[in-house]
Structure formats: C-alpha cells, structure tokens
Amino acid sequence: MEHTGKHALVTGGGTGIGAGIARALADAGAQVTITGRRAAVLADFAATHPNLHALPMDVADEQATRAGIAEAAAARGPVQICVANAGIAVGGPFEKVRLEDWRAMMAINLDGAFVTLQAALQTLPADTPARMIVISSIAGVKGLKGAVPYTVSKHGVIGLVRGLSEEYMGSAITFNAICPGYVDTDIVRAQIPSVMRRYETDEAGALAVMAKGNRHGRLLGVDEITASAMWLCAQAAASVNGQTIEISGGQT
C-alpha cells in the first residue's frame, strides 16, 4: 500500500490503459480521480472500487480541466501522481487531413496533456514529491504511416516531458513518458474497420496487421503498461526522470 494517503489523477481513466493504471493505484491505497468525457462510463468504473472517484471532464476544454483538477485537489489533496492518458487516435492519408482534424488531435493529445500537467503542478505545495506521467506512444519515437497528426502529437508530449524534467530538475517531481506499441484496447480495436479497408482483409487479418506493429508480433496487454506506470510511481524510481519507456516487444 505504498500510495496510501496520496491523491492520484488519471485522465481518460474510465477505460483501457487509463482504467488499468487507475485500478492499480487504487489497489495500492491512493485516492484516484478518474476523468473522461463519458460520465456514465466513469461512474460505472468508479463504482467498482471505493478509492475511485469519477470526474467528467474534457481535456480539450481548458477551463473545465483547470476547474476540475482544482476541485479534485480540494476534495482529495494535492495531485502527487498525475497520469495524462487521455487521447484519441485517428488515421488516414496526410493529403486528406483537414486543419480542423489536425487541431482536434492536438487539442486533446498535446494541449490536453499540457493543461493537465500544469493544473496538477499548481495543486502541489512547495517541496512535495510527485510523479507526472504522460502516455505517449511508439509513434512518439518514430514516424507512423497514415497517422501524421497522431505521430506529431505523441512526439510533442515527449518534448513536454523532457522540457519539464529539466525545468524542475533538483525538485522532488519527476516527469516521464510511457510509449506503448499496439495495446489490446477499445481505441486500437476502433481502428479495425479502417485497417480492413486499407489491407482488404477481415477482422482477424486487421488485428494481425496491428499485432505486427509490435516487434514480438502480438498485441500488448493493458497490464504490461500498468506495470510500467506503477514502477515509475514508486519510490524506487525516484531517479528516473525525463525518460521515454518504450513497450513494444523489442527495439524500435
């Protein structure tokens, strides 16, 4: 119960990777605020554990995000663990990307992470230890064909983490990014129809195509990403700062 007495905040915490990390933190004793755009999904998940607390919030809405995080801190204390996980993944040929599509991707994946981390940091009294984690992607460390806006947004959050780790160097706060490959989540399975069309295959074939995006040839489990996040939150990882933890079954 290493995190008993701490307040953790996980954006996009109602499903997938966010839910896995939120549950693990709750099991470790933290009071966990989970945020997301779907109030019913959050409420259903929060009902599964007494340490989970739902906060409907869209990270693309700056004022709502700042107000929501301040409200959560007032209720449960400073945000000593922040996991900026909320994100969207939409692909397609670059020549068909509209500026509004580009901006929507950046608003959630990059701007949302910026506002989330800044608002969380503002809840911390001086000299308070904290762990700030951004869920990037393997697309944050290499180019991803057919997903240029997503690739740029995920490169951007790595730059955010690296810049913050330098700005807060010498403090008790660390900043790191986790870069998963293809994980078996709803957001990945939502890509199946487009992959089926692109490769002229069925659902099983589309899943196989995505699995090949990981070096070991299989989709990752949420628990594999959760384990890395929990390690970064632990006292034993106090000297891990400004890093990108790649989880994709091999070297990129």
QUIPERA-V696782 format. One record per residue. N is the residue number from 1. RES is the residue in one letter. SS is DSSP state (a for helix, b for strand, c for the rest). PHI is phi in radians with two decimals (NA if undefined). OMEGA is omega in whole degrees, 0 to 359 (none if undefined). Layout:
# QUIPERA-V696782
n->{N/N}
res->{RES/RES}
ss->{SS/SS}
phi->{PHI/PHI}
omega->{OMEGA/OMEGA}
This chain:
# QUIPERA-V696782
n->{1/2/3/4/5/6/7/8/9/10/11/12/13/14/15/16/17/18/19/20/21/22/23/24/25/26/27/28/29/30/31/32/33/34/35/36/37/38/39/40/41/42/43/44/45/46/47/48/49/50/51/52/53/54/55/56/57/58/59/60/61/62/63/64/65/66/67/68/69/70/71/72/73/74/75/76/77/78/79/80/81/82/83/84/85/86/87/88/89/90/91/92/93/94/95/96/97/98/99/100/101/102/103/104/105/106/107/108/109/110/111/112/113/114/115/116/117/118/119/120/121/122/123/124/125/126/127/128/129/130/131/132/133/134/135/136/137/138/139/140/141/142/143/144/145/146/147/148/149/150/151/152/153/154/155/156/157/158/159/160/161/162/163/164/165/166/167/168/169/170/171/172/173/174/175/176/177/178/179/180/181/182/183/184/185/186/187/188/189/190/191/192/193/194/195/196/197/198/199/200/201/202/203/204/205/206/207/208/209/210/211/212/213/214/215/216/217/218/219/220/221/222/223/224/225/226/227/228/229/230/231/232/233/234/235/236/237/238/239/240/241/242/243/244/245/246/247/248/249/250/251/252}
res->{M/E/H/T/G/K/H/A/L/V/T/G/G/G/T/G/I/G/A/G/I/A/R/A/L/A/D/A/G/A/Q/V/T/I/T/G/R/R/A/A/V/L/A/D/F/A/A/T/H/P/N/L/H/A/L/P/M/D/V/A/D/E/Q/A/T/R/A/G/I/A/E/A/A/A/A/R/G/P/V/Q/I/C/V/A/N/A/G/I/A/V/G/G/P/F/E/K/V/R/L/E/D/W/R/A/M/M/A/I/N/L/D/G/A/F/V/T/L/Q/A/A/L/Q/T/L/P/A/D/T/P/A/R/M/I/V/I/S/S/I/A/G/V/K/G/L/K/G/A/V/P/Y/T/V/S/K/H/G/V/I/G/L/V/R/G/L/S/E/E/Y/M/G/S/A/I/T/F/N/A/I/C/P/G/Y/V/D/T/D/I/V/R/A/Q/I/P/S/V/M/R/R/Y/E/T/D/E/A/G/A/L/A/V/M/A/K/G/N/R/H/G/R/L/L/G/V/D/E/I/T/A/S/A/M/W/L/C/A/Q/A/A/A/S/V/N/G/Q/T/I/E/I/S/G/G/Q/T}
ss->{c/c/c/c/c/c/b/b/b/b/b/c/c/c/c/a/a/a/a/a/a/a/a/a/a/a/a/c/c/c/b/b/b/b/b/b/c/c/a/a/a/a/a/a/a/a/c/c/c/c/c/b/b/b/b/b/c/c/c/c/c/a/a/a/a/a/a/a/a/a/a/a/a/a/a/a/c/c/b/b/b/b/b/b/c/c/c/c/c/c/c/c/c/a/a/a/c/c/a/a/a/a/a/a/a/a/a/a/a/a/a/a/a/a/a/a/a/a/a/a/a/c/c/c/c/c/c/c/c/b/b/b/b/b/b/c/c/a/a/a/c/c/c/c/c/c/c/a/a/a/a/a/a/a/a/a/a/a/a/a/a/a/a/a/a/a/a/c/c/c/c/c/b/b/b/b/b/b/b/b/c/c/b/c/c/a/a/a/a/c/c/a/a/a/a/a/a/a/a/c/c/c/a/a/a/a/a/a/a/a/a/c/c/c/c/c/c/c/c/b/c/a/a/a/a/a/a/a/a/a/a/a/a/c/a/a/a/c/c/c/c/c/c/b/b/b/b/c/c/c/c/c}
phi->{NA/-1.01/-1.80/-1.03/1.59/-1.65/-1.87/-1.98/-2.25/-2.20/-1.41/1.06/-1.60/-1.59/-2.55/1.00/-1.04/-1.04/-1.15/-1.08/-1.20/-1.05/-1.12/-1.12/-1.16/-1.11/-1.11/-1.52/1.82/-1.28/-1.53/-2.02/-1.53/-1.91/-2.08/3.03/-1.51/-1.80/-1.02/-1.15/-1.10/-1.07/-1.09/-1.10/-1.24/-1.05/-1.22/-1.50/-2.67/-1.14/-1.64/-1.73/-2.32/-1.40/-2.47/-1.04/-2.91/-1.84/-1.15/-1.33/-1.75/-1.01/-1.13/-1.13/-1.17/-1.10/-1.17/-1.13/-1.19/-1.10/-1.13/-1.11/-1.15/-1.13/-1.46/-2.25/1.74/-1.01/-1.44/-1.51/-2.31/-2.18/-2.05/-1.47/-1.94/-0.99/-2.98/-2.21/-2.36/-2.25/-1.99/2.63/-1.09/-1.03/-1.16/-1.78/-1.26/-1.57/-1.02/-1.17/-1.17/-1.00/-1.16/-1.13/-1.11/-1.16/-1.04/-1.57/-1.29/-1.85/-1.07/-1.08/-1.16/-1.03/-1.15/-1.04/-1.16/-1.09/-1.16/-1.14/-1.07/-1.23/-1.51/-1.56/-1.11/-0.97/1.18/-1.46/-1.12/-2.71/-2.13/-2.00/-2.19/-1.98/-1.54/-1.59/-2.98/-1.06/-1.20/-1.41/-2.12/-2.67/-1.32/-2.12/-1.04/1.33/-2.63/-1.11/-1.03/-1.09/-1.02/-1.10/-1.10/-1.36/-1.11/-1.08/-1.22/-1.19/-1.08/-1.07/-1.10/-1.15/-1.13/-1.17/-1.10/-1.33/-1.12/-1.81/-1.01/1.63/-1.56/-1.67/-1.95/-2.02/-2.30/-2.50/-2.10/-1.81/-2.09/-1.35/-1.42/-1.37/-1.92/-1.31/-2.33/-1.06/-1.16/-1.34/-1.15/-1.17/-1.45/-0.98/-1.02/-1.21/-1.19/-1.05/-1.18/-1.14/-1.82/0.89/-2.40/-1.65/-1.08/-1.10/-1.16/-1.14/-1.11/-1.15/-1.07/-1.19/-1.07/-1.18/-1.21/-1.68/-1.06/-1.60/1.39/-2.45/-1.21/-1.36/-1.62/-0.98/-1.10/-1.21/-1.32/-1.02/-1.05/-1.17/-1.11/-1.14/-1.12/-1.12/-1.42/-1.35/-1.05/-1.12/-1.80/-1.07/-1.73/-1.62/-2.62/1.28/-1.84/-1.97/-1.69/-1.56/-2.24/-2.60/1.41/2.84/-1.29/-1.35}
omega->{185/188/177/180/179/174/177/177/180/176/187/190/183/183/170/182/181/180/179/180/180/180/180/178/178/178/180/173/181/167/191/172/178/181/179/184/184/185/183/179/178/182/180/181/180/181/182/183/183/181/178/183/185/176/178/186/177/184/176/178/186/185/179/180/179/181/181/180/176/178/179/179/178/182/189/176/181/182/181/174/179/178/179/187/185/180/175/178/179/182/178/180/183/184/179/179/176/180/180/176/178/183/178/178/181/182/181/189/184/179/180/178/179/183/180/181/181/180/178/179/181/177/189/170/180/175/178/177/180/177/178/184/174/174/177/182/172/175/177/181/174/177/178/181/178/181/184/179/178/179/180/181/182/169/183/182/175/175/177/180/181/178/180/180/177/182/182/180/181/176/179/182/176/181/181/178/172/185/180/167/180/182/181/180/179/183/176/181/176/179/185/182/181/178/177/180/185/184/179/183/178/184/180/179/179/178/179/178/181/179/179/176/174/188/180/171/175/175/178/173/178/182/179/178/179/181/179/179/180/176/180/180/186/177/181/180/183/180/177/190/179/186/171/181/183/180/183/176/180/179/180/none}
